[in-house]
Each structure stands twice: as C-alpha cells, then as structure tokens.
Amino acid sequence: MDFFESESPPSENSRQQAVPLADRMRPRTIEEFVGQTKIFGSGTPLRQAIENDRVGSLILWGPPGSGKTTLAKLIAKTTRGQFVPFSAVTSGIKEVKAVISKAGSYFKLSGRRTYIFIDEIHRFNKAQQDAFLPYVETGDIVLIGATTENPSFEVNSALLSRMRVYVLERLDSTDVRVLLERALSDTERGLGPLNISIEDTGLDVMAAAADGDARRGLSLLEAAAAFVGPDKQITLENLKQVHQKGLALYDKAGEEHYNLISALHKTIRGGDPDASLYWLARMLDGGEDPMYIIRRLVRFATEDIGLADPYALTLTLNARDSYHFLGSPEGELAIAQAVIYMACAPKSNSVYAAFKAAQVDAAEKGSLPVPLGLRNAPTSLMKDIGYGNGYQYAHNYDDGITDQEYFPSELAGAEYYHPTSAGREQRLSEYLERYKEYRKKLKSES
C-alpha cells in the first residue's frame, strides 16, 4: 500500500472534526451572529443595507476575534452574492484585474454582485489598493476590507473616501460566554457529541481569558475538551493547566501599542497613581520593552512636570539605571516607583510651552544678529568694531541683575516662560517677578 493511501477514506464527520472549533462554529446566518450590536444590531444602517441588498464597499476595523471575517461572509451569503477572498501577500495587479473581470461576468449571468474580501487590507501596497479604486467607484464590485490597524493611516485616502468604515469592538465576556455555551451543546458542529460539562464558574473564567476574542475563547474550550476527554467535566484546575497564562491583547507594532502608552501618559498627567500602575502593568504583561516605557517617562518628566519638581527627571533616569543593573522583573519595580512619584508630583508644562514658543521665533524670525554687547571679542579687530561693547558683567551688580537687553532688538521684551505656582516652580515665579520689577527700576533710573 502506498504510504499516502488510506484503507478507507475518512468520513465527512471526521473531516469536519479536523477543522478547528472556531471555524466550525462560525455563524451561518445573521441571526446567529453574536455581539457588535452598535453596528450590526436590528435597525442599524448596516443591518438594513444587508437586508435590502444595498451594501456598498466597506472596511471592518476591529481587534482579532471580533467577527470581521464572519461578518463579511454573512453579508455575501445573505445577499446571495459571490464571496471571493483575496490575499495581500500572494496577489498582484494581474490577479486583481482577473478577479474583477470574472466579477463582471458573474453579475451579467446571475444579477448578483461579487464581494471581494481582503483580510488585513493594510498589508496591500499602494499600487494594489489603487487597482481596486475605479471598480469600487463604478460599483462593479463590493470591496470589503478587514483590518486590525487604523485605516486612516493604512488605507489610501482616495480608496478610503469611497468606503464606509465600521468600527468593531472587543466582544464582552457575556458575548463570548454565549458562543462557548453554543459550542458545548451543538451536536452538529460543536462539542455536543463529547458530552462534556464544565464547572459553574468555568465558563466565566474562560470567557474572561478570551480577552474579547471569540476565536481565542473557542480555542481554549477546544483545548480543554481535548485535555479532559469525552464524558468528563472541565474544572478550574484543568483550565489553569491548559491556559497557563492570559495573553492580553497587545501588538508592539500596532495601534494598541500607542493606545496603551497614551493611556499611561495621560493617566500620570491626571494624577492617578493606581490607574497609572495598571496601564504600566498592561504594557509590561504584553511584552513591551521596559526601556521604551522609561524613555516615555523621561519625556513626561520634562514635558508635564518640568520645573514644578525637577527631581522627577532625576528619578526616571535613576529608574533607567536601576533597570539596566537589575533587569526584569526586579528592575521593573524602579519603573513603578517612578510612575507613582510622577503621578503624585505637581504638574507644569511651562518649560514645554516656553521652548515651543522660542522655537517658533527662532524658525520664523530668521538669523537675527547677536547684539554687539553679547558677542565674543577674542581679537583686537573684533574689539575695535564694537564686539563686547556695553556688556554688563552681572557679578558686578546687586543681586546679579542688570538692565542689559539679551534679545536681538527685533525681539526685545519677548516672554516665553510663564511659570506656574505648582511645587518648586513657585520659587521661580517669585524670582521672575523680582527680576522684572528690578529691571524696570534700573531702566527708569538710567
């Protein structure tokens, strides 16, 4: 017998059981679809467009396991259209035009439209996206793109303007639990024939572990069922053995990366140390490079705390050195210490605002000449033409304050730095008041 031959072909049931549970349990009708009620619930524009066979090209943007592919297939099936999946990796312009040509023939013969589905449409290059543009415009095809990335950054603006964007959300644990219960009891496509039960709180734990991803939840259920075997009960201990560790939704190269660091930055700015620690833990648990977090904390210390508490910058740099010295996980405690301190520290963005204002003048006013009194005069020629003339040596004056004009004449009197009364910056504010009053007095006497 040939090595690849079988004594008897596998049954249809055997072939079906070889398909992952998450794929077997995909909803077959729009009534079976769970979640996304904001965009797909009864009476919503998208639901009505499907029911009336008036669906236009669209993009489904949402996290993994939120139902993007399933929804695309249901749209085509419900409207009796042709569903054609397309690969951004293996397909070129030639394949695009061939598919569209067949779509035109299909419409002429059947009166039904072709839905071209592109999973992870953000992976298509500009030329591939542009190839679809004229056909989307004329309605020859209905293009459905699915993406986990923000389409406003990843999809050509010309194509994006001709497509409706629907934002899908993470499934809540209640939705995931519905899908798990359905898979447990379904005798046709699910685990019903195995007669497997689960402890009362087991489904809740499993739904929470799915982290809003239906595919992840069903995969965990399938793994747990395979572990215990038919006619058995899945216990919490079984789930711990199978699951081991919850993997939070996190992509260090994707949008969630920026969402989480934004949440950390804004929470520290808002002064909540507990929520700040949570976002820090989320990032570290997701595998973020601790040095990236520290770099952002150093920026925060200068941008949002500044001179209200200069020690914040010292502490974040110490956290960097501590992490280098200790590594993970011990060094992460130094990062947490810096996060707590900065969340509780007085806040001021006066340095940030002042420097931005100075940069604007430096860029817009051109190369204004340095006042003669402030110029360096290392040679007799320079002294002869006035370099250094009129310079007032501050140490020779009371309180070290003079009425010297340090700006180019075109900017005389400009003010960039406006200190707040927060923390140590209060002392700088008091100094500036004295400085300005004393200079006015000196100029009035001269």
C-alpha positions as CSV (number, residue, x, y, z in Angstrom):
1,M,0.0,0.0,0.0
2,D,1.3,3.5,-0.9
3,F,2.4,5.5,2.2
4,F,-0.1,8.2,1.4
5,E,-3.0,5.8,0.7
6,S,-5.7,5.0,3.3
7,E,-7.5,1.7,3.7
8,S,-10.8,3.7,3.8
9,P,-11.4,7.4,3.2
10,P,-12.2,9.5,6.2
11,S,-15.9,10.1,6.9
12,E,-17.4,13.5,6.4
13,N,-17.8,13.8,10.2
14,S,-14.1,13.0,10.7
15,R,-13.1,15.7,8.1
16,Q,-15.3,18.2,9.8
17,Q,-13.9,17.5,13.3
18,A,-10.4,18.1,11.9
19,V,-11.5,21.7,11.3
20,P,-10.7,24.0,14.3
21,L,-13.8,24.5,16.5
22,A,-13.7,28.3,16.0
23,D,-14.1,27.8,12.2
24,R,-16.8,25.1,12.6
25,M,-18.8,27.4,14.9
26,R,-18.9,30.4,12.6
27,P,-22.4,31.8,12.4
28,R,-24.3,30.6,9.3
29,T,-27.0,33.4,9.4
30,I,-27.1,37.0,10.6
31,E,-29.4,35.8,13.4
32,E,-26.7,33.6,14.8
33,F,-24.1,36.5,14.9
34,V,-23.2,37.5,18.4
35,G,-22.1,40.9,19.5
36,Q,-21.4,44.2,17.6
37,T,-25.0,45.4,18.2
38,K,-23.9,49.0,17.7
39,I,-23.2,48.5,14.0
40,F,-25.0,45.2,13.3
41,G,-28.0,45.1,15.6
42,S,-31.5,45.2,14.4
43,G,-32.4,48.5,12.8
44,T,-28.8,49.7,12.3
45,P,-27.8,51.2,8.9
46,L,-25.6,48.2,8.1
47,R,-28.2,45.7,9.0
48,Q,-30.8,47.4,6.9
49,A,-28.4,47.7,4.0
50,I,-27.8,43.9,4.2
51,E,-31.5,43.1,4.4
52,N,-32.2,45.3,1.4
53,D,-29.2,44.2,-0.6
54,R,-27.8,47.7,-0.7
55,V,-24.4,47.1,0.8
56,G,-21.6,49.3,-0.5
57,S,-17.9,48.9,-0.2
58,L,-16.8,49.0,3.4
59,I,-13.9,48.4,5.9
60,L,-14.4,46.4,9.1
61,W,-11.9,47.7,11.6
62,G,-11.5,45.9,14.9
63,P,-9.4,43.7,17.1
64,P,-8.7,40.0,16.4
65,G,-11.7,37.7,17.0
66,S,-14.3,40.4,16.9
67,G,-16.1,38.9,13.9
68,K,-14.7,40.8,10.9
69,T,-14.3,37.7,8.6
70,T,-17.6,36.2,9.8
71,L,-19.5,39.4,9.1
72,A,-18.1,39.7,5.6
73,K,-19.1,36.1,4.8
74,L,-22.6,36.7,6.2
75,I,-23.0,39.8,4.1
76,A,-22.3,37.9,0.9
77,K,-24.4,34.9,1.9
78,T,-27.4,36.9,3.0
79,T,-27.5,38.9,-0.2
80,R,-26.7,35.8,-2.3
81,G,-23.5,37.3,-3.6
82,Q,-20.2,35.7,-4.6
83,F,-17.6,35.8,-1.8
84,V,-14.0,36.0,-3.1
85,P,-11.2,36.1,-0.5
86,F,-8.1,37.9,-1.7
87,S,-4.6,37.7,-0.4
88,A,-2.5,40.8,0.0
89,V,0.7,38.6,0.2
90,T,0.3,36.5,-2.9
91,S,-1.8,38.5,-5.2
92,G,-0.6,41.2,-7.6
93,I,-2.3,43.7,-10.0
94,K,-2.8,41.0,-12.7
95,E,-4.8,38.8,-10.2
96,V,-6.8,41.8,-9.2
97,K,-7.9,42.6,-12.8
98,A,-8.7,38.9,-13.5
99,V,-10.9,38.6,-10.4
100,I,-12.7,41.8,-11.3
101,S,-13.2,40.6,-14.9
102,K,-14.9,37.5,-13.6
103,A,-17.0,39.5,-11.2
104,G,-18.4,41.4,-14.2
105,S,-19.3,38.2,-16.0
106,Y,-20.9,36.8,-12.8
107,F,-23.1,39.9,-12.5
108,K,-24.2,39.7,-16.1
109,L,-25.1,36.0,-15.8
110,S,-26.7,36.0,-12.4
111,G,-27.5,39.6,-11.5
112,R,-25.6,39.1,-8.2
113,R,-22.7,41.0,-7.0
114,T,-19.2,39.9,-6.1
115,Y,-17.9,40.7,-2.7
116,I,-14.1,40.8,-2.7
117,F,-12.8,40.3,0.8
118,I,-9.3,41.4,1.8
119,D,-8.2,40.4,5.2
120,E,-5.7,42.7,6.8
121,I,-6.2,45.2,3.9
122,H,-3.5,47.4,5.4
123,R,-0.9,44.9,4.1
124,F,-1.9,45.9,0.5
125,N,0.6,48.2,-1.1
126,K,-0.5,51.5,-2.7
127,A,-0.5,50.0,-6.2
128,Q,-2.7,47.1,-5.2
129,Q,-5.1,49.4,-3.4
130,D,-5.2,51.8,-6.4
131,A,-6.1,48.9,-8.7
132,F,-9.4,48.5,-6.9
133,L,-10.3,52.2,-7.0
134,P,-12.1,52.5,-10.4
135,Y,-14.1,49.4,-9.8
136,V,-15.2,50.5,-6.4
137,E,-16.2,53.8,-7.9
138,T,-18.4,52.2,-10.6
139,G,-19.8,49.6,-8.2
140,D,-18.6,46.7,-10.3
141,I,-17.5,45.0,-7.1
142,V,-18.2,45.4,-3.4
143,L,-14.9,45.6,-1.7
144,I,-14.8,44.5,2.0
145,G,-11.6,45.1,3.8
146,A,-10.8,43.9,7.3
147,T,-8.1,45.3,9.4
148,T,-6.8,45.5,13.0
149,E,-4.9,48.7,12.2
150,N,-6.3,52.2,11.9
151,P,-7.4,52.5,8.3
152,S,-6.9,56.3,8.3
153,F,-3.2,55.6,8.5
154,E,-3.0,52.4,6.4
155,V,-5.5,52.8,3.5
156,N,-5.1,55.2,0.6
157,S,-7.2,58.3,1.2
158,A,-8.8,58.0,-2.3
159,L,-10.0,54.5,-1.6
160,L,-10.9,55.2,2.0
161,S,-13.1,58.1,0.9
162,R,-15.2,55.7,-1.2
163,M,-15.7,53.1,1.6
164,R,-17.7,53.2,4.8
165,V,-15.7,52.3,7.9
166,Y,-17.4,50.3,10.6
167,V,-15.6,50.0,13.9
168,L,-15.9,46.6,15.7
169,E,-15.3,46.4,19.4
170,R,-13.9,43.6,21.6
171,L,-16.6,41.2,22.5
172,D,-17.6,41.4,26.1
173,S,-17.4,38.4,28.3
174,T,-21.2,37.8,28.1
175,D,-21.0,37.5,24.3
176,V,-18.1,35.1,24.5
177,R,-19.9,33.0,27.1
178,V,-22.9,32.7,24.7
179,L,-20.5,31.4,22.0
180,L,-18.9,29.0,24.4
181,E,-22.2,27.6,25.6
182,R,-23.4,27.2,22.0
183,A,-20.2,25.3,21.1
184,L,-20.5,23.0,24.1
185,S,-24.1,22.0,23.3
186,D,-24.0,22.0,19.4
187,T,-24.3,18.3,18.3
188,E,-23.7,19.1,14.6
189,R,-20.6,21.3,14.6
190,G,-19.6,21.7,18.2
191,L,-18.7,19.5,21.2
192,G,-22.1,18.2,21.9
193,P,-21.3,14.6,20.9
194,L,-18.5,14.5,23.5
195,N,-20.9,15.1,26.4
196,I,-18.5,17.4,28.2
197,S,-19.6,19.6,31.1
198,I,-17.9,22.4,32.9
199,E,-17.8,23.8,36.4
200,D,-20.2,26.6,37.2
201,T,-17.6,29.3,37.2
202,G,-15.5,27.7,34.5
203,L,-17.3,29.4,31.6
204,D,-16.9,32.8,33.2
205,V,-13.2,32.2,33.7
206,M,-12.9,31.0,30.1
207,A,-14.8,33.9,28.7
208,A,-12.6,36.4,30.7
209,A,-9.5,34.6,29.5
210,A,-10.6,35.0,25.9
211,D,-10.0,38.8,26.3
212,G,-12.7,39.8,23.9
213,D,-11.5,37.4,21.2
214,A,-14.1,34.8,20.2
215,R,-11.5,32.7,18.4
216,R,-9.3,32.6,21.5
217,G,-12.2,31.6,23.7
218,L,-13.3,28.7,21.4
219,S,-9.7,27.5,21.0
220,L,-9.3,27.4,24.8
221,L,-12.6,25.4,25.1
222,E,-11.4,23.0,22.4
223,A,-8.1,22.5,24.1
224,A,-9.7,21.9,27.5
225,A,-12.1,19.4,26.0
226,A,-9.3,17.5,24.3
227,F,-7.4,17.5,27.6
228,V,-10.2,16.0,29.8
229,G,-11.7,13.7,27.1
230,P,-15.4,12.6,26.4
231,D,-18.0,12.4,29.2
232,K,-15.8,14.4,31.6
233,Q,-16.1,17.7,33.4
234,I,-13.7,20.6,32.8
235,T,-12.6,22.0,36.1
236,L,-10.9,25.3,37.0
237,E,-7.7,23.4,37.6
238,N,-8.0,21.9,34.1
239,L,-8.4,25.4,32.7
240,K,-5.3,26.6,34.6
241,Q,-3.3,23.7,33.2
242,V,-4.4,24.3,29.6
243,H,-4.4,28.1,29.6
244,Q,-1.4,28.7,31.9
245,K,-1.3,32.5,31.3
246,G,-3.7,35.1,29.9
247,L,-2.2,36.8,26.9
248,A,-3.5,40.4,26.8
249,L,-4.3,42.0,23.5
250,Y,-1.1,43.8,22.6
251,D,0.8,44.5,19.4
252,K,4.1,46.3,19.9
253,A,4.0,47.5,16.3
254,G,0.2,48.2,16.1
255,E,-2.3,50.8,17.2
256,E,-2.8,49.2,20.6
257,H,0.8,49.9,21.4
258,Y,0.2,53.6,21.0
259,N,-3.2,53.5,22.7
260,L,-1.7,52.0,25.9
261,I,1.3,54.3,26.1
262,S,-1.1,57.2,25.5
263,A,-3.3,55.9,28.4
264,L,-0.2,55.6,30.7
265,H,0.9,59.2,29.8
266,K,-2.5,60.8,30.2
267,T,-3.2,58.9,33.5
268,I,0.0,60.0,35.1
269,R,-0.7,63.6,33.9
270,G,-4.2,63.2,35.5
271,G,-2.6,62.3,38.8
272,D,-4.0,58.8,39.4
273,P,-1.1,56.5,40.6
274,D,-3.3,53.4,40.8
275,A,-4.6,53.6,37.2
276,S,-1.1,54.5,36.1
277,L,0.2,51.3,37.6
278,Y,-2.5,49.4,35.9
279,W,-1.5,50.7,32.4
280,L,2.2,50.1,33.2
281,A,1.4,46.5,34.2
282,R,-0.7,46.0,31.0
283,M,2.2,47.1,28.8
284,L,4.8,45.0,30.6
285,D,2.5,42.0,30.6
286,G,2.0,42.4,26.9
287,G,5.8,42.2,26.3
288,E,6.6,45.9,25.9
289,D,10.3,46.8,26.1
290,P,10.8,48.4,29.5
291,M,13.3,50.8,28.1
292,Y,10.7,52.2,25.7
293,I,8.5,52.9,28.7
294,I,11.3,54.6,30.6
295,R,12.1,56.8,27.6
296,R,8.5,57.9,27.6
297,L,8.6,58.6,31.3
298,V,11.7,60.7,30.9
299,R,9.8,62.7,28.3
300,F,6.9,63.0,30.7
301,A,9.2,64.3,33.5
302,T,10.3,67.2,31.3
303,E,7.1,67.9,29.4
304,D,4.4,67.6,32.1
305,I,6.3,68.1,35.4
306,G,9.3,70.2,34.4
307,L,10.4,72.7,37.0
308,A,7.5,72.1,39.3
309,D,9.6,69.2,40.5
310,P,12.9,68.8,38.8
311,Y,13.6,65.6,40.8
312,A,11.1,63.7,38.6
313,L,13.7,63.8,35.8
314,T,16.4,62.5,38.2
315,L,14.2,59.7,39.4
316,T,13.3,58.5,35.9
317,L,16.9,58.4,34.9
318,N,17.7,56.5,38.1
319,A,14.9,54.1,37.1
320,R,16.7,53.6,33.8
321,D,20.0,52.8,35.5
322,S,18.3,50.5,38.0
323,Y,16.6,48.5,35.3
324,H,19.9,48.2,33.4
325,F,21.5,47.0,36.6
326,L,18.8,44.6,37.8
327,G,16.9,43.6,34.6
328,S,13.4,42.0,34.7
329,P,11.5,41.5,36.8
330,E,13.3,43.2,39.7
331,G,14.2,46.3,37.7
332,E,10.5,46.9,36.8
333,L,9.9,48.0,40.4
334,A,12.1,51.0,39.8
335,I,9.9,51.9,36.9
336,A,6.8,51.5,39.0
337,Q,8.3,53.8,41.7
338,A,8.9,56.5,39.1
339,V,5.4,56.1,37.8
340,I,3.8,56.5,41.2
341,Y,6.0,59.5,42.1
342,M,5.2,61.4,38.9
343,A,1.5,60.7,39.1
344,C,1.6,62.3,42.6
345,A,4.0,65.1,41.7
346,P,2.9,68.7,40.9
347,K,2.5,69.2,37.2
348,S,3.6,72.0,34.9
349,N,4.1,72.2,31.2
350,S,5.6,75.7,31.3
351,V,9.0,74.5,30.1
352,Y,7.4,72.7,27.2
353,A,5.3,75.7,26.2
354,A,8.2,78.1,26.6
355,F,10.6,76.1,24.5
356,K,7.9,75.7,21.8
357,A,7.4,79.4,21.7
358,A,11.1,80.1,21.5
359,Q,11.4,77.6,18.6
360,V,8.7,79.3,16.7
361,D,10.5,82.7,16.9
362,A,13.9,81.0,16.1
363,A,12.3,79.4,13.0
364,E,10.2,82.4,11.8
365,K,12.4,85.4,12.6
366,G,15.4,84.3,10.6
367,S,19.0,84.8,11.6
368,L,18.7,87.8,13.8
369,P,22.1,89.3,14.7
370,V,23.6,88.7,18.1
371,P,23.7,92.1,20.0
372,L,27.2,93.6,20.0
373,G,27.4,93.5,23.7
374,L,26.9,89.8,23.8
375,R,29.4,88.9,21.1
376,N,32.7,87.2,21.8
377,A,35.7,89.5,21.3
378,P,38.9,87.4,21.3
379,T,40.9,89.7,18.9
380,S,41.7,93.4,18.8
381,L,39.9,93.8,15.5
382,M,36.7,92.5,17.0
383,K,37.0,94.8,19.9
384,D,37.7,97.7,17.6
385,I,34.4,97.2,15.6
386,G,32.4,97.0,18.8
387,Y,32.2,93.3,19.8
388,G,31.6,93.1,23.5
389,N,30.9,96.9,23.9
390,G,28.3,97.6,26.5
391,Y,28.3,94.2,28.1
392,Q,27.3,94.4,31.8
393,Y,29.1,91.8,33.9
394,A,26.3,90.5,36.2
395,H,28.5,89.8,39.1
396,N,29.3,93.5,39.5
397,Y,25.6,94.3,40.1
398,D,23.4,93.9,43.1
399,D,21.5,90.6,43.1
400,G,23.4,89.8,39.8
401,I,20.6,91.6,37.8
402,T,21.3,94.2,35.1
403,D,19.2,96.1,32.6
404,Q,21.1,94.5,29.7
405,E,18.9,93.6,26.7
406,Y,19.7,90.0,25.9
407,F,17.4,89.7,22.9
408,P,18.1,90.9,19.4
409,S,16.4,94.3,19.0
410,E,13.5,92.8,17.0
411,L,12.5,90.6,19.9
412,A,13.2,92.9,22.8
413,G,10.9,92.3,25.6
414,A,9.7,88.9,24.4
415,E,8.5,86.5,27.1
416,Y,8.2,82.7,26.6
417,Y,8.5,81.2,30.1
418,H,5.4,81.7,32.3
419,P,5.9,79.7,35.5
420,T,3.0,78.2,37.4
421,S,2.6,78.2,41.2
422,A,2.9,74.4,41.3
423,G,5.6,72.9,43.5
424,R,9.1,74.3,43.3
425,E,8.2,76.4,40.3
426,Q,6.6,78.8,42.8
427,R,10.1,80.0,43.8
428,L,11.0,80.6,40.1
429,S,7.8,82.6,39.7
430,E,8.7,84.8,42.6
431,Y,12.3,85.3,41.2
432,L,10.9,86.3,37.8
433,E,8.6,88.9,39.4
434,R,11.6,90.4,41.3
435,Y,13.7,90.3,38.2
436,K,11.2,92.1,36.0
437,E,10.5,94.8,38.6
438,Y,14.2,95.4,39.3
439,R,15.0,95.8,35.6
440,K,12.1,98.2,35.2
441,K,13.6,100.2,38.1
442,L,17.1,100.2,36.6
443,K,15.9,101.3,33.2
444,S,13.8,104.1,34.7
445,E,16.8,105.4,36.6
446,S,19.2,105.3,33.6
